[in-house]
Protein backbone atom coordinates (compact mmCIF):
# COMPACT_ATOMS: atom_id res chain seq x y z
CA UNK A 1 0.00 0.00 0.00
CA UNK A 2 1.36 3.39 -1.01
CA UNK A 3 2.24 5.67 1.91
CA UNK A 4 0.16 8.83 2.05
CA UNK A 5 2.27 11.97 1.62
CA UNK A 6 0.94 15.53 2.09
CA UNK A 7 0.19 17.49 -1.06
CA UNK A 8 2.79 20.25 -0.63
CA UNK A 9 5.50 17.76 0.39
CA UNK A 10 4.87 15.74 -2.76
CA UNK A 11 4.95 18.85 -4.96
CA UNK A 12 8.30 19.93 -3.50
CA UNK A 13 9.70 16.42 -3.94
CA UNK A 14 8.60 16.34 -7.60
CA UNK A 15 10.24 19.72 -8.22
CA UNK A 16 13.54 18.37 -6.91
CA UNK A 17 13.18 15.23 -9.01
CA UNK A 18 12.65 17.36 -12.11
CA UNK A 19 15.95 19.20 -11.59
CA UNK A 20 18.09 16.65 -13.44
CA UNK A 21 15.77 16.72 -16.45
CA UNK A 22 16.15 20.48 -16.83
CA UNK A 23 19.13 20.54 -19.20
CA UNK A 24 19.39 24.30 -19.66
CA UNK A 25 20.50 26.64 -16.86
CA UNK A 26 17.46 28.91 -17.22
CA UNK A 27 15.17 25.91 -16.76
CA UNK A 28 16.97 24.96 -13.55
CA UNK A 29 16.70 28.53 -12.25
CA UNK A 30 13.04 28.56 -13.23
CA UNK A 31 12.47 26.17 -10.35
CA UNK A 32 12.45 29.22 -8.08
CA UNK A 33 9.52 30.65 -10.01
CA UNK A 34 7.79 27.26 -9.87
CA UNK A 35 8.28 27.22 -6.11
CA UNK A 36 6.77 30.69 -5.75
CA UNK A 37 3.87 29.69 -8.01
CA UNK A 38 3.17 26.60 -5.88
CA UNK A 39 2.66 28.52 -2.65
CA UNK A 40 0.76 31.42 -4.25
CA UNK A 41 -1.62 29.06 -6.05
CA UNK A 42 -2.15 26.90 -2.98
CA UNK A 43 -3.01 29.91 -0.82
CA UNK A 44 -5.24 31.32 -3.56
CA UNK A 45 -7.08 28.01 -3.81
CA UNK A 46 -7.74 27.89 -0.04
CA UNK A 47 -8.86 31.53 -0.09
CA UNK A 48 -11.33 30.95 -2.93
CA UNK A 49 -12.86 27.97 -1.15
CA UNK A 50 -13.77 30.27 1.70
CA UNK A 51 -15.33 32.94 -0.49
CA UNK A 52 -18.96 33.06 -1.72
CA UNK A 53 -19.41 30.73 -4.67
CA UNK A 54 -19.22 32.18 -8.17
CA UNK A 55 -22.54 31.33 -9.79
CA UNK A 56 -22.90 29.85 -13.25
CA UNK A 57 -24.72 31.91 -15.84
CA UNK A 58 -26.85 28.85 -16.54
CA UNK A 59 -28.66 28.14 -13.30
CA UNK A 60 -30.88 25.46 -14.87
CA UNK A 61 -27.97 23.33 -16.14
CA UNK A 62 -25.87 20.73 -14.28
CA UNK A 63 -22.95 18.48 -15.14
CA UNK A 64 -21.14 15.34 -14.03
CA UNK A 65 -17.40 15.59 -13.31
CA UNK A 66 -15.23 12.55 -14.09
CA UNK A 67 -11.72 12.37 -12.61
CA UNK A 68 -9.12 9.65 -13.11
CA UNK A 69 -6.44 8.86 -10.53
CA UNK A 70 -3.33 6.74 -11.02
CA UNK A 71 0.09 8.21 -10.27
CA UNK A 72 -1.07 11.37 -8.45
CA UNK A 73 -3.55 10.47 -5.68
CA UNK A 74 -2.14 13.37 -3.63
CA UNK A 75 -3.71 15.80 -6.12
CA UNK A 76 -7.21 14.39 -5.98
CA UNK A 77 -8.37 16.10 -2.80
CA UNK A 78 -7.79 19.54 -4.34
CA UNK A 79 -9.46 18.56 -7.62
CA UNK A 80 -12.48 17.12 -5.82
CA UNK A 81 -12.83 20.11 -3.47
CA UNK A 82 -12.77 22.51 -6.42
CA UNK A 83 -15.43 20.52 -8.28
CA UNK A 84 -17.74 20.00 -5.29
CA UNK A 85 -17.58 23.72 -4.50
CA UNK A 86 -19.86 24.24 -7.51
CA UNK A 87 -23.66 24.21 -7.31
CA UNK A 88 -23.94 23.12 -10.95
CA UNK A 89 -22.01 19.88 -10.30
CA UNK A 90 -24.51 17.06 -9.74
CA UNK A 91 -21.92 14.33 -9.24
CA UNK A 92 -18.14 13.88 -9.00
CA UNK A 93 -16.80 10.42 -9.89
CA UNK A 94 -13.19 9.53 -9.07
CA UNK A 95 -11.90 6.34 -10.69
CA UNK A 96 -8.62 5.01 -9.26
CA UNK A 97 -6.75 2.56 -11.48
CA UNK A 98 -3.70 2.10 -9.21
CA UNK A 99 -3.98 -1.23 -7.35
CA UNK A 100 -1.43 -0.01 -4.79
CA UNK A 101 -3.69 2.84 -3.73
CA UNK A 102 -7.05 3.04 -1.99
CA UNK A 103 -8.62 6.28 -3.09
CA UNK A 104 -10.54 6.62 0.19
CA UNK A 105 -7.18 6.99 1.94
CA UNK A 106 -6.55 10.16 -0.04
CA UNK A 107 -9.99 11.74 -0.28
CA UNK A 108 -11.70 12.32 3.06
CA UNK A 109 -14.50 14.57 1.82
CA UNK A 110 -18.06 13.77 2.82
CA UNK A 111 -20.57 14.75 0.14
CA UNK A 112 -23.53 12.83 -1.26
CA UNK A 113 -22.46 13.84 -4.78
CA UNK A 114 -19.05 12.13 -4.47
CA UNK A 115 -18.48 8.61 -5.83
CA UNK A 116 -15.09 6.97 -5.23
CA UNK A 117 -14.15 3.86 -7.22
CA UNK A 118 -11.13 1.58 -6.82
CA UNK A 119 -11.09 -0.27 -10.13
CA UNK A 120 -10.67 -4.05 -9.92
CA UNK A 121 -9.42 -4.46 -13.50
CA UNK A 122 -6.77 -2.34 -15.30
CA UNK A 123 -8.12 0.81 -16.94
CA UNK A 124 -6.56 3.48 -19.15
CA UNK A 125 -7.34 7.19 -19.78
CA UNK A 126 -10.10 6.28 -22.25
CA UNK A 127 -12.06 4.89 -19.31
CA UNK A 128 -13.22 8.43 -18.43
CA UNK A 129 -15.60 8.31 -21.39
CA UNK A 130 -16.94 4.88 -20.45
CA UNK A 131 -17.76 6.26 -17.00
CA UNK A 132 -19.38 9.37 -18.47
CA UNK A 133 -21.47 7.28 -20.86
CA UNK A 134 -23.06 5.47 -17.88
CA UNK A 135 -24.32 8.72 -16.37
CA UNK A 136 -27.67 10.37 -16.99
CA UNK A 137 -26.32 13.82 -17.83
CA UNK A 138 -26.12 16.07 -20.87
CA UNK A 139 -22.94 17.88 -19.78
CA UNK A 140 -19.57 16.58 -18.56
CA UNK A 141 -16.28 18.01 -17.32
CA UNK A 142 -13.12 15.94 -16.95
CA UNK A 143 -9.69 17.19 -15.86
CA UNK A 144 -6.38 15.31 -15.84
CA UNK A 145 -4.85 14.75 -12.41
CA UNK A 146 -1.94 17.13 -13.08
CA UNK A 147 -4.17 20.18 -13.63
CA UNK A 148 -5.31 21.90 -10.43
CA UNK A 149 -8.18 24.23 -11.25
CA UNK A 150 -9.19 27.12 -9.04
CA UNK A 151 -12.86 27.04 -7.91
CA UNK A 152 -13.78 30.01 -10.14
CA UNK A 153 -12.13 28.35 -13.15
CA UNK A 154 -14.52 25.40 -12.89
CA UNK A 155 -17.42 27.84 -13.30
CA UNK A 156 -15.92 29.55 -16.34
CA UNK A 157 -15.13 26.22 -18.01
CA UNK A 158 -18.68 24.95 -17.50
CA UNK A 159 -20.22 28.18 -18.78
CA UNK A 160 -18.12 28.04 -21.95
CA UNK A 161 -19.44 24.54 -22.65
CA UNK A 162 -23.11 25.39 -22.13
CA UNK A 163 -22.84 28.62 -24.12
CA UNK A 164 -21.59 26.72 -27.18
CA UNK A 165 -22.42 23.07 -26.72
CA UNK A 166 -22.01 22.09 -30.35
CA UNK A 167 -18.23 21.94 -29.87
CA UNK A 168 -15.91 20.41 -27.30
CA UNK A 169 -13.84 22.71 -25.08
CA UNK A 170 -10.48 22.71 -23.30
CA UNK A 171 -8.11 24.98 -21.37
CA UNK A 172 -5.01 23.80 -23.23
CA UNK A 173 -5.03 22.49 -26.77
CA UNK A 174 -2.81 21.47 -29.65
CA UNK A 175 -2.66 22.75 -33.19
CA UNK A 176 -1.46 20.10 -35.63
CA UNK A 177 1.19 21.49 -37.99
CA UNK A 178 2.93 18.53 -39.70
CA UNK A 179 5.40 20.82 -41.46
CA UNK A 180 6.71 22.27 -38.16
CA UNK A 181 8.29 20.65 -35.11
CA UNK A 182 7.27 21.92 -31.67
CA UNK A 183 9.56 22.09 -28.63
CA UNK A 184 8.28 18.66 -27.55
CA UNK A 185 9.63 17.16 -30.78
CA UNK A 186 6.21 16.61 -32.33
CA UNK A 187 3.96 18.43 -34.83
CA UNK A 188 1.45 19.11 -32.00
CA UNK A 189 1.93 22.73 -30.92
CA UNK A 190 0.56 23.75 -27.54
CA UNK A 191 -1.97 26.56 -27.30
CA UNK A 192 -3.14 27.99 -23.96
CA UNK A 193 -4.19 31.29 -22.39
CA UNK A 194 -6.10 32.38 -25.47
CA UNK A 195 -9.52 32.05 -27.10
CA UNK A 196 -9.21 30.16 -30.38
CA UNK A 197 -10.00 26.97 -32.29
CA UNK A 198 -7.56 24.07 -31.90
CA UNK A 199 -7.19 20.60 -33.37
CA UNK A 200 -6.77 18.55 -30.19
CA UNK A 201 -8.02 18.86 -26.62
CA UNK A 202 -5.28 18.36 -24.02
CA UNK A 203 -5.73 17.58 -20.34
CA UNK A 204 -9.11 19.25 -19.80
CA UNK A 205 -12.35 18.23 -21.46
CA UNK A 206 -15.80 19.81 -21.56
CA UNK A 207 -18.27 17.83 -23.64
CA UNK A 208 -21.88 16.74 -24.05
CA UNK A 209 -23.84 13.51 -24.41
CA UNK A 210 -23.96 14.06 -28.18
CA UNK A 211 -20.18 14.42 -28.29
CA UNK A 212 -19.83 11.10 -26.48
CA UNK A 213 -22.10 9.36 -28.96
CA UNK A 214 -20.22 10.77 -31.94
CA UNK A 215 -16.85 9.89 -30.37
CA UNK A 216 -17.84 6.26 -29.80
CA UNK A 217 -19.10 6.04 -33.38
CA UNK A 218 -15.79 7.43 -34.64
CA UNK A 219 -13.84 5.00 -32.44
CA UNK A 220 -15.85 2.05 -33.76
CA UNK A 221 -15.16 3.10 -37.34
CA UNK A 222 -11.44 2.89 -36.50
CA UNK A 223 -11.79 -0.55 -34.95
CA UNK A 224 -11.58 0.72 -31.36
CA UNK A 225 -14.31 -1.07 -29.41
CA UNK A 226 -12.98 -0.99 -25.85
CA UNK A 227 -12.44 2.65 -24.89
CA UNK A 228 -11.45 1.56 -21.37
CA UNK A 229 -8.21 0.15 -22.83
CA UNK A 230 -7.21 3.24 -24.84
CA UNK A 231 -4.03 4.65 -23.30
CA UNK A 232 -3.08 7.19 -25.95
CA UNK A 233 -5.37 9.14 -28.28
CA UNK A 234 -8.73 9.05 -26.51
CA UNK A 235 -8.52 12.86 -26.34
CA UNK A 236 -7.96 13.00 -30.10
CA UNK A 237 -11.14 11.00 -30.72
CA UNK A 238 -13.15 13.41 -28.56
CA UNK A 239 -11.55 16.32 -30.41
CA UNK A 240 -13.34 15.21 -33.58
CA UNK A 241 -16.71 14.78 -31.85
CA UNK A 242 -17.92 18.36 -32.15
CA UNK A 243 -19.81 19.92 -35.03
CA UNK A 244 -16.77 22.19 -35.47
CA UNK A 245 -13.18 22.25 -34.21
CA UNK A 246 -12.57 22.22 -30.43
CA UNK A 247 -12.22 25.54 -28.65
CA UNK A 248 -9.54 26.52 -26.13
CA UNK A 249 -10.32 29.17 -23.51
CA UNK A 250 -8.41 31.66 -21.42
CA UNK A 251 -9.48 31.23 -17.78
CA UNK A 252 -6.34 32.74 -16.29
CA UNK A 253 -3.18 31.04 -15.07
CA UNK A 254 -3.44 27.25 -15.09
CA UNK A 255 -1.90 25.69 -11.98
CA UNK A 256 -0.05 22.53 -13.02
CA UNK A 257 1.29 19.75 -10.85
CA UNK A 258 5.08 19.65 -10.44
CA UNK A 259 5.14 16.14 -11.94
CA UNK A 260 3.34 17.10 -15.16
CA UNK A 261 6.49 16.42 -17.21
CA UNK A 262 8.25 13.78 -15.10
CA UNK A 263 9.27 10.53 -16.81
CA UNK A 264 7.63 7.60 -15.10
CA UNK A 265 4.70 9.78 -14.03
CA UNK A 266 3.63 11.84 -17.06
CA UNK A 267 2.19 9.59 -19.78
CA UNK A 268 3.72 11.56 -22.66
CA UNK A 269 7.18 11.13 -21.14
CA UNK A 270 6.68 7.44 -20.35
CA UNK A 271 4.63 5.82 -23.10
CA UNK A 272 6.94 4.47 -25.82
CA UNK A 273 6.41 6.00 -29.28
CA UNK A 274 3.86 8.38 -27.75
CA UNK A 275 4.01 11.06 -30.45
CA UNK A 276 4.21 8.60 -33.36
CA UNK A 277 1.04 6.96 -32.08
CA UNK A 278 -0.72 10.30 -31.77
CA UNK A 279 0.18 11.35 -35.30
CA UNK A 280 -1.23 8.07 -36.64
CA UNK A 281 -4.41 8.30 -34.56
CA UNK A 282 -4.95 11.96 -35.47
CA UNK A 283 -4.64 11.39 -39.21
CA UNK A 284 -6.82 8.28 -39.16
CA UNK A 285 -9.47 10.00 -37.05
CA UNK A 286 -9.42 13.06 -39.29
CA UNK A 287 -9.95 10.97 -42.41
CA UNK A 288 -12.68 8.88 -40.78
CA UNK A 289 -14.45 11.98 -39.48
CA UNK A 290 -14.49 13.56 -42.93
CA UNK A 291 -16.27 10.47 -44.27
CA UNK A 292 -19.17 11.19 -41.86
CA UNK A 293 -20.00 14.13 -44.17
CA UNK A 294 -21.78 16.58 -41.86
CA UNK A 295 -21.43 20.23 -40.83
CA UNK A 296 -18.07 19.50 -39.16
CA UNK A 297 -16.71 18.03 -42.39
CA UNK A 298 -17.70 21.02 -44.48
CA UNK A 299 -16.33 23.58 -42.01
CA UNK A 300 -13.11 21.58 -41.63
CA UNK A 301 -12.55 21.42 -45.37
CA UNK A 302 -13.16 25.17 -45.70
CA UNK A 303 -10.62 25.74 -42.92
CA UNK A 304 -8.03 23.60 -44.73
CA UNK A 305 -8.64 25.43 -48.01
CA UNK A 306 -8.26 28.84 -46.36
CA UNK A 307 -4.96 27.70 -44.84
CA UNK A 308 -3.65 26.60 -48.23
CA UNK A 309 -4.61 29.95 -49.77
C-alpha positions as CSV (number, residue, x, y, z in Angstrom):
1,X,0.0,0.0,0.0
2,X,1.4,3.4,-1.0
3,X,2.2,5.7,1.9
4,X,0.2,8.8,2.1
5,X,2.3,12.0,1.6
6,X,0.9,15.5,2.1
7,X,0.2,17.5,-1.1
8,X,2.8,20.3,-0.6
9,X,5.5,17.8,0.4
10,X,4.9,15.7,-2.8
11,X,5.0,18.8,-5.0
12,X,8.3,19.9,-3.5
13,X,9.7,16.4,-3.9
14,X,8.6,16.3,-7.6
15,X,10.2,19.7,-8.2
16,X,13.5,18.4,-6.9
17,X,13.2,15.2,-9.0
18,X,12.7,17.4,-12.1
19,X,16.0,19.2,-11.6
20,X,18.1,16.6,-13.4
21,X,15.8,16.7,-16.4
22,X,16.2,20.5,-16.8
23,X,19.1,20.5,-19.2
24,X,19.4,24.3,-19.7
25,X,20.5,26.6,-16.9
26,X,17.5,28.9,-17.2
27,X,15.2,25.9,-16.8
28,X,17.0,25.0,-13.6
29,X,16.7,28.5,-12.3
30,X,13.0,28.6,-13.2
31,X,12.5,26.2,-10.3
32,X,12.5,29.2,-8.1
33,X,9.5,30.6,-10.0
34,X,7.8,27.3,-9.9
35,X,8.3,27.2,-6.1
36,X,6.8,30.7,-5.8
37,X,3.9,29.7,-8.0
38,X,3.2,26.6,-5.9
39,X,2.7,28.5,-2.6
40,X,0.8,31.4,-4.3
41,X,-1.6,29.1,-6.0
42,X,-2.1,26.9,-3.0
43,X,-3.0,29.9,-0.8
44,X,-5.2,31.3,-3.6
45,X,-7.1,28.0,-3.8
46,X,-7.7,27.9,0.0
47,X,-8.9,31.5,-0.1
48,X,-11.3,31.0,-2.9
49,X,-12.9,28.0,-1.2
50,X,-13.8,30.3,1.7
51,X,-15.3,32.9,-0.5
52,X,-19.0,33.1,-1.7
53,X,-19.4,30.7,-4.7
54,X,-19.2,32.2,-8.2
55,X,-22.5,31.3,-9.8
56,X,-22.9,29.9,-13.2
57,X,-24.7,31.9,-15.8
58,X,-26.9,28.8,-16.5
59,X,-28.7,28.1,-13.3
60,X,-30.9,25.5,-14.9
61,X,-28.0,23.3,-16.1
62,X,-25.9,20.7,-14.3
63,X,-23.0,18.5,-15.1
64,X,-21.1,15.3,-14.0
65,X,-17.4,15.6,-13.3
66,X,-15.2,12.6,-14.1
67,X,-11.7,12.4,-12.6
68,X,-9.1,9.6,-13.1
69,X,-6.4,8.9,-10.5
70,X,-3.3,6.7,-11.0
71,X,0.1,8.2,-10.3
72,X,-1.1,11.4,-8.4
73,X,-3.5,10.5,-5.7
74,X,-2.1,13.4,-3.6
75,X,-3.7,15.8,-6.1
76,X,-7.2,14.4,-6.0
77,X,-8.4,16.1,-2.8
78,X,-7.8,19.5,-4.3
79,X,-9.5,18.6,-7.6
80,X,-12.5,17.1,-5.8
81,X,-12.8,20.1,-3.5
82,X,-12.8,22.5,-6.4
83,X,-15.4,20.5,-8.3
84,X,-17.7,20.0,-5.3
85,X,-17.6,23.7,-4.5
86,X,-19.9,24.2,-7.5
87,X,-23.7,24.2,-7.3
88,X,-23.9,23.1,-10.9
89,X,-22.0,19.9,-10.3
90,X,-24.5,17.1,-9.7
91,X,-21.9,14.3,-9.2
92,X,-18.1,13.9,-9.0
93,X,-16.8,10.4,-9.9
94,X,-13.2,9.5,-9.1
95,X,-11.9,6.3,-10.7
96,X,-8.6,5.0,-9.3
97,X,-6.7,2.6,-11.5
98,X,-3.7,2.1,-9.2
99,X,-4.0,-1.2,-7.3
100,X,-1.4,0.0,-4.8
101,X,-3.7,2.8,-3.7
102,X,-7.1,3.0,-2.0
103,X,-8.6,6.3,-3.1
104,X,-10.5,6.6,0.2
105,X,-7.2,7.0,1.9
106,X,-6.5,10.2,0.0
107,X,-10.0,11.7,-0.3
108,X,-11.7,12.3,3.1
109,X,-14.5,14.6,1.8
110,X,-18.1,13.8,2.8
111,X,-20.6,14.7,0.1
112,X,-23.5,12.8,-1.3
113,X,-22.5,13.8,-4.8
114,X,-19.0,12.1,-4.5
115,X,-18.5,8.6,-5.8
116,X,-15.1,7.0,-5.2
117,X,-14.1,3.9,-7.2
118,X,-11.1,1.6,-6.8
119,X,-11.1,-0.3,-10.1
120,X,-10.7,-4.0,-9.9
121,X,-9.4,-4.5,-13.5
122,X,-6.8,-2.3,-15.3
123,X,-8.1,0.8,-16.9
124,X,-6.6,3.5,-19.2
125,X,-7.3,7.2,-19.8
126,X,-10.1,6.3,-22.2
127,X,-12.1,4.9,-19.3
128,X,-13.2,8.4,-18.4
129,X,-15.6,8.3,-21.4
130,X,-16.9,4.9,-20.4
131,X,-17.8,6.3,-17.0
132,X,-19.4,9.4,-18.5
133,X,-21.5,7.3,-20.9
134,X,-23.1,5.5,-17.9
135,X,-24.3,8.7,-16.4
136,X,-27.7,10.4,-17.0
137,X,-26.3,13.8,-17.8
138,X,-26.1,16.1,-20.9
139,X,-22.9,17.9,-19.8
140,X,-19.6,16.6,-18.6
141,X,-16.3,18.0,-17.3
142,X,-13.1,15.9,-16.9
143,X,-9.7,17.2,-15.9
144,X,-6.4,15.3,-15.8
145,X,-4.8,14.8,-12.4
146,X,-1.9,17.1,-13.1
147,X,-4.2,20.2,-13.6
148,X,-5.3,21.9,-10.4
149,X,-8.2,24.2,-11.3
150,X,-9.2,27.1,-9.0
151,X,-12.9,27.0,-7.9
152,X,-13.8,30.0,-10.1
153,X,-12.1,28.4,-13.2
154,X,-14.5,25.4,-12.9
155,X,-17.4,27.8,-13.3
156,X,-15.9,29.5,-16.3
157,X,-15.1,26.2,-18.0
158,X,-18.7,25.0,-17.5
159,X,-20.2,28.2,-18.8
160,X,-18.1,28.0,-21.9
161,X,-19.4,24.5,-22.6
162,X,-23.1,25.4,-22.1
163,X,-22.8,28.6,-24.1
164,X,-21.6,26.7,-27.2
165,X,-22.4,23.1,-26.7
166,X,-22.0,22.1,-30.4
167,X,-18.2,21.9,-29.9
168,X,-15.9,20.4,-27.3
169,X,-13.8,22.7,-25.1
170,X,-10.5,22.7,-23.3
171,X,-8.1,25.0,-21.4
172,X,-5.0,23.8,-23.2
173,X,-5.0,22.5,-26.8
174,X,-2.8,21.5,-29.7
175,X,-2.7,22.8,-33.2
176,X,-1.5,20.1,-35.6
177,X,1.2,21.5,-38.0
178,X,2.9,18.5,-39.7
179,X,5.4,20.8,-41.5
180,X,6.7,22.3,-38.2
181,X,8.3,20.6,-35.1
182,X,7.3,21.9,-31.7
183,X,9.6,22.1,-28.6
184,X,8.3,18.7,-27.5
185,X,9.6,17.2,-30.8
186,X,6.2,16.6,-32.3
187,X,4.0,18.4,-34.8
188,X,1.5,19.1,-32.0
189,X,1.9,22.7,-30.9
190,X,0.6,23.8,-27.5
191,X,-2.0,26.6,-27.3
192,X,-3.1,28.0,-24.0
193,X,-4.2,31.3,-22.4
194,X,-6.1,32.4,-25.5
195,X,-9.5,32.1,-27.1
196,X,-9.2,30.2,-30.4
197,X,-10.0,27.0,-32.3
198,X,-7.6,24.1,-31.9
199,X,-7.2,20.6,-33.4
200,X,-6.8,18.6,-30.2
201,X,-8.0,18.9,-26.6
202,X,-5.3,18.4,-24.0
203,X,-5.7,17.6,-20.3
204,X,-9.1,19.2,-19.8
205,X,-12.4,18.2,-21.5
206,X,-15.8,19.8,-21.6
207,X,-18.3,17.8,-23.6
208,X,-21.9,16.7,-24.0
209,X,-23.8,13.5,-24.4
210,X,-24.0,14.1,-28.2
211,X,-20.2,14.4,-28.3
212,X,-19.8,11.1,-26.5
213,X,-22.1,9.4,-29.0
214,X,-20.2,10.8,-31.9
215,X,-16.8,9.9,-30.4
216,X,-17.8,6.3,-29.8
217,X,-19.1,6.0,-33.4
218,X,-15.8,7.4,-34.6
219,X,-13.8,5.0,-32.4
220,X,-15.9,2.0,-33.8
221,X,-15.2,3.1,-37.3
222,X,-11.4,2.9,-36.5
223,X,-11.8,-0.6,-34.9
224,X,-11.6,0.7,-31.4
225,X,-14.3,-1.1,-29.4
226,X,-13.0,-1.0,-25.8
227,X,-12.4,2.7,-24.9
228,X,-11.5,1.6,-21.4
229,X,-8.2,0.2,-22.8
230,X,-7.2,3.2,-24.8
231,X,-4.0,4.6,-23.3
232,X,-3.1,7.2,-26.0
233,X,-5.4,9.1,-28.3
234,X,-8.7,9.1,-26.5
235,X,-8.5,12.9,-26.3
236,X,-8.0,13.0,-30.1
237,X,-11.1,11.0,-30.7
238,X,-13.1,13.4,-28.6
239,X,-11.6,16.3,-30.4
240,X,-13.3,15.2,-33.6
241,X,-16.7,14.8,-31.9
242,X,-17.9,18.4,-32.2
243,X,-19.8,19.9,-35.0
244,X,-16.8,22.2,-35.5
245,X,-13.2,22.3,-34.2
246,X,-12.6,22.2,-30.4
247,X,-12.2,25.5,-28.7
248,X,-9.5,26.5,-26.1
249,X,-10.3,29.2,-23.5
250,X,-8.4,31.7,-21.4
251,X,-9.5,31.2,-17.8
252,X,-6.3,32.7,-16.3
253,X,-3.2,31.0,-15.1
254,X,-3.4,27.2,-15.1
255,X,-1.9,25.7,-12.0
256,X,0.0,22.5,-13.0
257,X,1.3,19.7,-10.8
258,X,5.1,19.6,-10.4
259,X,5.1,16.1,-11.9
260,X,3.3,17.1,-15.2
261,X,6.5,16.4,-17.2
262,X,8.3,13.8,-15.1
263,X,9.3,10.5,-16.8
264,X,7.6,7.6,-15.1
265,X,4.7,9.8,-14.0
266,X,3.6,11.8,-17.1
267,X,2.2,9.6,-19.8
268,X,3.7,11.6,-22.7
269,X,7.2,11.1,-21.1
270,X,6.7,7.4,-20.3
271,X,4.6,5.8,-23.1
272,X,6.9,4.5,-25.8
273,X,6.4,6.0,-29.3
274,X,3.9,8.4,-27.8
275,X,4.0,11.1,-30.5
276,X,4.2,8.6,-33.4
277,X,1.0,7.0,-32.1
278,X,-0.7,10.3,-31.8
279,X,0.2,11.4,-35.3
280,X,-1.2,8.1,-36.6
281,X,-4.4,8.3,-34.6
282,X,-5.0,12.0,-35.5
283,X,-4.6,11.4,-39.2
284,X,-6.8,8.3,-39.2
285,X,-9.5,10.0,-37.1
286,X,-9.4,13.1,-39.3
287,X,-10.0,11.0,-42.4
288,X,-12.7,8.9,-40.8
289,X,-14.5,12.0,-39.5
290,X,-14.5,13.6,-42.9
291,X,-16.3,10.5,-44.3
292,X,-19.2,11.2,-41.9
293,X,-20.0,14.1,-44.2
294,X,-21.8,16.6,-41.9
295,X,-21.4,20.2,-40.8
296,X,-18.1,19.5,-39.2
297,X,-16.7,18.0,-42.4
298,X,-17.7,21.0,-44.5
299,X,-16.3,23.6,-42.0
300,X,-13.1,21.6,-41.6
301,X,-12.6,21.4,-45.4
302,X,-13.2,25.2,-45.7
303,X,-10.6,25.7,-42.9
304,X,-8.0,23.6,-44.7
305,X,-8.6,25.4,-48.0
306,X,-8.3,28.8,-46.4
307,X,-5.0,27.7,-44.8
308,X,-3.7,26.6,-48.2
309,X,-4.6,29.9,-49.8
